[in-house]
């Protein structure tokens, strides 16, 4: 029985310590591509403050030339959107990962649809792995 009491005391101590270590939410924000649905897949804190979010977006109303686009957002440290970009202009494009490089630029990795004459089964394009390098201040593709 003393072992059980010790275990319970230890679990209570660890539980209390983990509650004290949980920071309060400073802000919460949602980002979307106009009226399109967005799905974030990865996020990273940027050097000097701010956040990078990478995912994909779909416009159910047919307003876009693509079925799904890579969706990238950079937000300030307080959550205010600095800029957002869609990447991929046809078919299905998926954003899966993003990171800030040593020179401060951003690397976004995912899948991009491209026209390919070798595609089978009468599809007009094929999905290929892709990486984009972006300017962190503007979101311009470099």
Biotite code that builds the C-alpha atoms (Angstrom):
import biotite.structure as struc

atoms = struc.array([
    struc.Atom([0.000, 0.000, 0.000], chain_id="A", res_id=1, res_name="UNK", atom_name="CA", element="C"),
    struc.Atom([2.781, 2.569, 0.620], chain_id="A", res_id=2, res_name="UNK", atom_name="CA", element="C"),
    struc.Atom([3.896, 2.103, -2.983], chain_id="A", res_id=3, res_name="UNK", atom_name="CA", element="C"),
    struc.Atom([0.431, 3.000, -4.247], chain_id="A", res_id=4, res_name="UNK", atom_name="CA", element="C"),
    struc.Atom([0.273, 6.093, -2.030], chain_id="A", res_id=5, res_name="UNK", atom_name="CA", element="C"),
    struc.Atom([3.693, 7.188, -3.312], chain_id="A", res_id=6, res_name="UNK", atom_name="CA", element="C"),
    struc.Atom([2.577, 6.689, -6.921], chain_id="A", res_id=7, res_name="UNK", atom_name="CA", element="C"),
    struc.Atom([-0.608, 8.704, -6.357], chain_id="A", res_id=8, res_name="UNK", atom_name="CA", element="C"),
    struc.Atom([1.350, 11.515, -4.684], chain_id="A", res_id=9, res_name="UNK", atom_name="CA", element="C"),
    struc.Atom([3.847, 11.541, -7.562], chain_id="A", res_id=10, res_name="UNK", atom_name="CA", element="C"),
    struc.Atom([1.095, 11.658, -10.190], chain_id="A", res_id=11, res_name="UNK", atom_name="CA", element="C"),
    struc.Atom([-0.594, 14.536, -8.354], chain_id="A", res_id=12, res_name="UNK", atom_name="CA", element="C"),
    struc.Atom([2.682, 16.430, -8.173], chain_id="A", res_id=13, res_name="UNK", atom_name="CA", element="C"),
    struc.Atom([3.432, 15.904, -11.875], chain_id="A", res_id=14, res_name="UNK", atom_name="CA", element="C"),
    struc.Atom([-0.135, 16.823, -12.813], chain_id="A", res_id=15, res_name="UNK", atom_name="CA", element="C"),
    struc.Atom([0.002, 20.044, -10.792], chain_id="A", res_id=16, res_name="UNK", atom_name="CA", element="C"),
    struc.Atom([3.374, 20.962, -12.260], chain_id="A", res_id=17, res_name="UNK", atom_name="CA", element="C"),
    struc.Atom([2.169, 20.400, -15.826], chain_id="A", res_id=18, res_name="UNK", atom_name="CA", element="C"),
    struc.Atom([-0.887, 22.604, -15.212], chain_id="A", res_id=19, res_name="UNK", atom_name="CA", element="C"),
    struc.Atom([1.320, 25.384, -13.912], chain_id="A", res_id=20, res_name="UNK", atom_name="CA", element="C"),
    struc.Atom([3.588, 25.067, -16.967], chain_id="A", res_id=21, res_name="UNK", atom_name="CA", element="C"),
    struc.Atom([0.702, 25.453, -19.453], chain_id="A", res_id=22, res_name="UNK", atom_name="CA", element="C"),
    struc.Atom([0.786, 29.015, -20.814], chain_id="A", res_id=23, res_name="UNK", atom_name="CA", element="C"),
    struc.Atom([-2.388, 31.007, -21.277], chain_id="A", res_id=24, res_name="UNK", atom_name="CA", element="C"),
    struc.Atom([-3.607, 31.457, -24.843], chain_id="A", res_id=25, res_name="UNK", atom_name="CA", element="C"),
    struc.Atom([-2.352, 34.833, -26.035], chain_id="A", res_id=26, res_name="UNK", atom_name="CA", element="C"),
    struc.Atom([-4.312, 34.914, -29.291], chain_id="A", res_id=27, res_name="UNK", atom_name="CA", element="C"),
    struc.Atom([-6.235, 32.722, -31.695], chain_id="A", res_id=28, res_name="UNK", atom_name="CA", element="C"),
    struc.Atom([-6.799, 33.480, -35.373], chain_id="A", res_id=29, res_name="UNK", atom_name="CA", element="C"),
    struc.Atom([-8.264, 31.824, -38.431], chain_id="A", res_id=30, res_name="UNK", atom_name="CA", element="C"),
    struc.Atom([-6.958, 32.278, -41.968], chain_id="A", res_id=31, res_name="UNK", atom_name="CA", element="C"),
    struc.Atom([-8.657, 31.357, -45.215], chain_id="A", res_id=32, res_name="UNK", atom_name="CA", element="C"),
    struc.Atom([-8.234, 31.886, -48.931], chain_id="A", res_id=33, res_name="UNK", atom_name="CA", element="C"),
    struc.Atom([-11.018, 34.437, -49.621], chain_id="A", res_id=34, res_name="UNK", atom_name="CA", element="C"),
    struc.Atom([-14.225, 32.414, -49.139], chain_id="A", res_id=35, res_name="UNK", atom_name="CA", element="C"),
    struc.Atom([-12.421, 29.115, -49.651], chain_id="A", res_id=36, res_name="UNK", atom_name="CA", element="C"),
    struc.Atom([-11.863, 26.374, -47.108], chain_id="A", res_id=37, res_name="UNK", atom_name="CA", element="C"),
    struc.Atom([-8.318, 26.044, -45.705], chain_id="A", res_id=38, res_name="UNK", atom_name="CA", element="C"),
    struc.Atom([-6.574, 23.027, -44.165], chain_id="A", res_id=39, res_name="UNK", atom_name="CA", element="C"),
    struc.Atom([-3.320, 23.746, -42.274], chain_id="A", res_id=40, res_name="UNK", atom_name="CA", element="C"),
    struc.Atom([-0.827, 20.883, -42.154], chain_id="A", res_id=41, res_name="UNK", atom_name="CA", element="C"),
    struc.Atom([2.311, 22.431, -40.660], chain_id="A", res_id=42, res_name="UNK", atom_name="CA", element="C"),
    struc.Atom([3.365, 25.471, -38.682], chain_id="A", res_id=43, res_name="UNK", atom_name="CA", element="C"),
    struc.Atom([6.589, 26.945, -37.386], chain_id="A", res_id=44, res_name="UNK", atom_name="CA", element="C"),
    struc.Atom([7.619, 29.956, -35.334], chain_id="A", res_id=45, res_name="UNK", atom_name="CA", element="C"),
    struc.Atom([9.787, 32.305, -37.402], chain_id="A", res_id=46, res_name="UNK", atom_name="CA", element="C"),
    struc.Atom([13.030, 33.984, -36.362], chain_id="A", res_id=47, res_name="UNK", atom_name="CA", element="C"),
    struc.Atom([12.337, 37.419, -34.930], chain_id="A", res_id=48, res_name="UNK", atom_name="CA", element="C"),
    struc.Atom([8.703, 36.577, -34.149], chain_id="A", res_id=49, res_name="UNK", atom_name="CA", element="C"),
    struc.Atom([5.823, 35.581, -36.335], chain_id="A", res_id=50, res_name="UNK", atom_name="CA", element="C"),
    struc.Atom([4.496, 32.284, -37.625], chain_id="A", res_id=51, res_name="UNK", atom_name="CA", element="C"),
    struc.Atom([4.500, 30.245, -40.825], chain_id="A", res_id=52, res_name="UNK", atom_name="CA", element="C"),
    struc.Atom([1.498, 28.071, -41.686], chain_id="A", res_id=53, res_name="UNK", atom_name="CA", element="C"),
    struc.Atom([1.426, 25.678, -44.669], chain_id="A", res_id=54, res_name="UNK", atom_name="CA", element="C"),
    struc.Atom([-1.549, 23.679, -45.877], chain_id="A", res_id=55, res_name="UNK", atom_name="CA", element="C"),
    struc.Atom([-3.996, 23.612, -48.746], chain_id="A", res_id=56, res_name="UNK", atom_name="CA", element="C"),
    struc.Atom([-7.229, 25.256, -49.772], chain_id="A", res_id=57, res_name="UNK", atom_name="CA", element="C"),
    struc.Atom([-10.282, 24.283, -51.792], chain_id="A", res_id=58, res_name="UNK", atom_name="CA", element="C"),
    struc.Atom([-12.966, 26.585, -53.235], chain_id="A", res_id=59, res_name="UNK", atom_name="CA", element="C"),
    struc.Atom([-16.236, 24.681, -53.359], chain_id="A", res_id=60, res_name="UNK", atom_name="CA", element="C"),
    struc.Atom([-17.962, 27.394, -55.415], chain_id="A", res_id=61, res_name="UNK", atom_name="CA", element="C"),
    struc.Atom([-15.798, 26.744, -58.517], chain_id="A", res_id=62, res_name="UNK", atom_name="CA", element="C"),
    struc.Atom([-14.274, 30.247, -58.430], chain_id="A", res_id=63, res_name="UNK", atom_name="CA", element="C"),
    struc.Atom([-10.679, 28.982, -58.730], chain_id="A", res_id=64, res_name="UNK", atom_name="CA", element="C"),
    struc.Atom([-8.780, 27.513, -61.678], chain_id="A", res_id=65, res_name="UNK", atom_name="CA", element="C"),
    struc.Atom([-7.527, 24.681, -59.433], chain_id="A", res_id=66, res_name="UNK", atom_name="CA", element="C"),
    struc.Atom([-9.295, 21.943, -57.499], chain_id="A", res_id=67, res_name="UNK", atom_name="CA", element="C"),
    struc.Atom([-6.989, 22.461, -54.506], chain_id="A", res_id=68, res_name="UNK", atom_name="CA", element="C"),
    struc.Atom([-4.086, 24.911, -53.964], chain_id="A", res_id=69, res_name="UNK", atom_name="CA", element="C"),
    struc.Atom([-1.130, 25.044, -51.602], chain_id="A", res_id=70, res_name="UNK", atom_name="CA", element="C"),
    struc.Atom([-2.034, 27.716, -49.017], chain_id="A", res_id=71, res_name="UNK", atom_name="CA", element="C"),
    struc.Atom([0.748, 29.583, -47.175], chain_id="A", res_id=72, res_name="UNK", atom_name="CA", element="C"),
    struc.Atom([0.264, 32.188, -44.443], chain_id="A", res_id=73, res_name="UNK", atom_name="CA", element="C"),
    struc.Atom([2.795, 34.248, -42.512], chain_id="A", res_id=74, res_name="UNK", atom_name="CA", element="C"),
    struc.Atom([1.412, 35.918, -39.401], chain_id="A", res_id=75, res_name="UNK", atom_name="CA", element="C"),
    struc.Atom([2.969, 38.453, -37.059], chain_id="A", res_id=76, res_name="UNK", atom_name="CA", element="C"),
    struc.Atom([3.838, 37.463, -33.485], chain_id="A", res_id=77, res_name="UNK", atom_name="CA", element="C"),
    struc.Atom([0.399, 38.701, -32.356], chain_id="A", res_id=78, res_name="UNK", atom_name="CA", element="C"),
    struc.Atom([-1.432, 36.599, -34.982], chain_id="A", res_id=79, res_name="UNK", atom_name="CA", element="C"),
    struc.Atom([-2.185, 39.415, -37.440], chain_id="A", res_id=80, res_name="UNK", atom_name="CA", element="C"),
    struc.Atom([-1.813, 38.181, -41.017], chain_id="A", res_id=81, res_name="UNK", atom_name="CA", element="C"),
    struc.Atom([1.290, 39.589, -42.746], chain_id="A", res_id=82, res_name="UNK", atom_name="CA", element="C"),
    struc.Atom([0.492, 37.889, -46.069], chain_id="A", res_id=83, res_name="UNK", atom_name="CA", element="C"),
    struc.Atom([-1.011, 34.753, -47.584], chain_id="A", res_id=84, res_name="UNK", atom_name="CA", element="C"),
    struc.Atom([-0.394, 33.024, -50.927], chain_id="A", res_id=85, res_name="UNK", atom_name="CA", element="C"),
    struc.Atom([-1.823, 30.193, -52.963], chain_id="A", res_id=86, res_name="UNK", atom_name="CA", element="C"),
    struc.Atom([0.537, 28.083, -55.057], chain_id="A", res_id=87, res_name="UNK", atom_name="CA", element="C"),
    struc.Atom([-0.497, 25.836, -57.939], chain_id="A", res_id=88, res_name="UNK", atom_name="CA", element="C"),
    struc.Atom([-2.768, 26.913, -60.774], chain_id="A", res_id=89, res_name="UNK", atom_name="CA", element="C"),
    struc.Atom([-4.495, 23.710, -61.905], chain_id="A", res_id=90, res_name="UNK", atom_name="CA", element="C"),
    struc.Atom([-5.573, 20.381, -60.525], chain_id="A", res_id=91, res_name="UNK", atom_name="CA", element="C"),
    struc.Atom([-4.727, 19.211, -57.034], chain_id="A", res_id=92, res_name="UNK", atom_name="CA", element="C"),
    struc.Atom([-1.873, 20.904, -55.124], chain_id="A", res_id=93, res_name="UNK", atom_name="CA", element="C"),
    struc.Atom([-1.058, 20.085, -51.515], chain_id="A", res_id=94, res_name="UNK", atom_name="CA", element="C"),
    struc.Atom([1.125, 21.963, -49.017], chain_id="A", res_id=95, res_name="UNK", atom_name="CA", element="C"),
    struc.Atom([2.671, 19.601, -46.471], chain_id="A", res_id=96, res_name="UNK", atom_name="CA", element="C"),
    struc.Atom([5.680, 21.283, -44.846], chain_id="A", res_id=97, res_name="UNK", atom_name="CA", element="C"),
    struc.Atom([7.331, 24.664, -44.386], chain_id="A", res_id=98, res_name="UNK", atom_name="CA", element="C"),
    struc.Atom([10.488, 25.930, -42.752], chain_id="A", res_id=99, res_name="UNK", atom_name="CA", element="C"),
    struc.Atom([12.586, 29.054, -42.502], chain_id="A", res_id=100, res_name="UNK", atom_name="CA", element="C"),
    struc.Atom([16.045, 28.703, -44.019], chain_id="A", res_id=101, res_name="UNK", atom_name="CA", element="C"),
    struc.Atom([19.268, 30.152, -42.614], chain_id="A", res_id=102, res_name="UNK", atom_name="CA", element="C"),
    struc.Atom([19.081, 33.177, -44.928], chain_id="A", res_id=103, res_name="UNK", atom_name="CA", element="C"),
    struc.Atom([15.563, 34.021, -43.670], chain_id="A", res_id=104, res_name="UNK", atom_name="CA", element="C"),
    struc.Atom([13.679, 32.843, -46.760], chain_id="A", res_id=105, res_name="UNK", atom_name="CA", element="C"),
    struc.Atom([10.951, 30.224, -46.480], chain_id="A", res_id=106, res_name="UNK", atom_name="CA", element="C"),
    struc.Atom([10.860, 26.743, -47.995], chain_id="A", res_id=107, res_name="UNK", atom_name="CA", element="C"),
    struc.Atom([7.458, 25.191, -48.709], chain_id="A", res_id=108, res_name="UNK", atom_name="CA", element="C"),
    struc.Atom([7.185, 21.560, -49.772], chain_id="A", res_id=109, res_name="UNK", atom_name="CA", element="C"),
    struc.Atom([4.234, 19.691, -51.196], chain_id="A", res_id=110, res_name="UNK", atom_name="CA", element="C"),
    struc.Atom([2.683, 18.456, -54.413], chain_id="A", res_id=111, res_name="UNK", atom_name="CA", element="C"),
    struc.Atom([1.975, 20.453, -57.596], chain_id="A", res_id=112, res_name="UNK", atom_name="CA", element="C"),
    struc.Atom([-0.149, 19.410, -60.566], chain_id="A", res_id=113, res_name="UNK", atom_name="CA", element="C"),
    struc.Atom([1.599, 19.849, -63.918], chain_id="A", res_id=114, res_name="UNK", atom_name="CA", element="C"),
    struc.Atom([0.615, 19.139, -67.519], chain_id="A", res_id=115, res_name="UNK", atom_name="CA", element="C"),
    struc.Atom([2.327, 15.972, -68.702], chain_id="A", res_id=116, res_name="UNK", atom_name="CA", element="C"),
    struc.Atom([1.818, 14.260, -72.061], chain_id="A", res_id=117, res_name="UNK", atom_name="CA", element="C"),
    struc.Atom([2.807, 10.917, -70.544], chain_id="A", res_id=118, res_name="UNK", atom_name="CA", element="C"),
    struc.Atom([-0.175, 10.841, -68.175], chain_id="A", res_id=119, res_name="UNK", atom_name="CA", element="C"),
    struc.Atom([-2.281, 7.704, -68.396], chain_id="A", res_id=120, res_name="UNK", atom_name="CA", element="C"),
    struc.Atom([-6.063, 7.247, -68.283], chain_id="A", res_id=121, res_name="UNK", atom_name="CA", element="C"),
    struc.Atom([-6.931, 10.521, -70.060], chain_id="A", res_id=122, res_name="UNK", atom_name="CA", element="C"),
    struc.Atom([-5.911, 12.846, -67.230], chain_id="A", res_id=123, res_name="UNK", atom_name="CA", element="C"),
    struc.Atom([-4.599, 16.251, -68.374], chain_id="A", res_id=124, res_name="UNK", atom_name="CA", element="C"),
    struc.Atom([-2.043, 16.591, -65.583], chain_id="A", res_id=125, res_name="UNK", atom_name="CA", element="C"),
    struc.Atom([-0.026, 14.660, -63.046], chain_id="A", res_id=126, res_name="UNK", atom_name="CA", element="C"),
    struc.Atom([0.878, 15.510, -59.433], chain_id="A", res_id=127, res_name="UNK", atom_name="CA", element="C"),
    struc.Atom([4.602, 15.885, -58.781], chain_id="A", res_id=128, res_name="UNK", atom_name="CA", element="C"),
    struc.Atom([6.584, 16.665, -55.654], chain_id="A", res_id=129, res_name="UNK", atom_name="CA", element="C"),
    struc.Atom([7.497, 20.341, -55.468], chain_id="A", res_id=130, res_name="UNK", atom_name="CA", element="C"),
    struc.Atom([9.319, 22.910, -53.365], chain_id="A", res_id=131, res_name="UNK", atom_name="CA", element="C"),
    struc.Atom([8.904, 26.675, -53.420], chain_id="A", res_id=132, res_name="UNK", atom_name="CA", element="C"),
    struc.Atom([11.241, 29.266, -51.918], chain_id="A", res_id=133, res_name="UNK", atom_name="CA", element="C"),
    struc.Atom([9.453, 32.402, -50.694], chain_id="A", res_id=134, res_name="UNK", atom_name="CA", element="C"),
    struc.Atom([10.454, 35.814, -49.418], chain_id="A", res_id=135, res_name="UNK", atom_name="CA", element="C"),
    struc.Atom([9.415, 35.923, -45.737], chain_id="A", res_id=136, res_name="UNK", atom_name="CA", element="C"),
    struc.Atom([8.498, 39.632, -45.866], chain_id="A", res_id=137, res_name="UNK", atom_name="CA", element="C"),
    struc.Atom([6.308, 39.566, -48.994], chain_id="A", res_id=138, res_name="UNK", atom_name="CA", element="C"),
    struc.Atom([5.526, 35.950, -49.878], chain_id="A", res_id=139, res_name="UNK", atom_name="CA", element="C"),
    struc.Atom([6.948, 36.423, -53.361], chain_id="A", res_id=140, res_name="UNK", atom_name="CA", element="C"),
    struc.Atom([8.212, 33.227, -54.998], chain_id="A", res_id=141, res_name="UNK", atom_name="CA", element="C"),
    struc.Atom([11.993, 33.488, -55.456], chain_id="A", res_id=142, res_name="UNK", atom_name="CA", element="C"),
])
